[in-house]
């Protein structure tokens, strides 16, 4: 079963790819994908959800 479904769902809802989140963090896509294999603690989840929202906002500004 997939872990961190709330993080994955937020990214999908916002139209943000996980590689974009990883790039924002200065990490590789592989790093983030492996990190999501195991359930994150609340603080890590909140950090990722915030980053997803920031990346989504940057993407929207770039589009329009």
Secondary structure by P-SEA (a helix, b strand, c coil): cccaaaaaaaaaaacccaaaaaaaacccaaaaaaaacccccaaaaaaaaaaaaaaaaaaaaaac
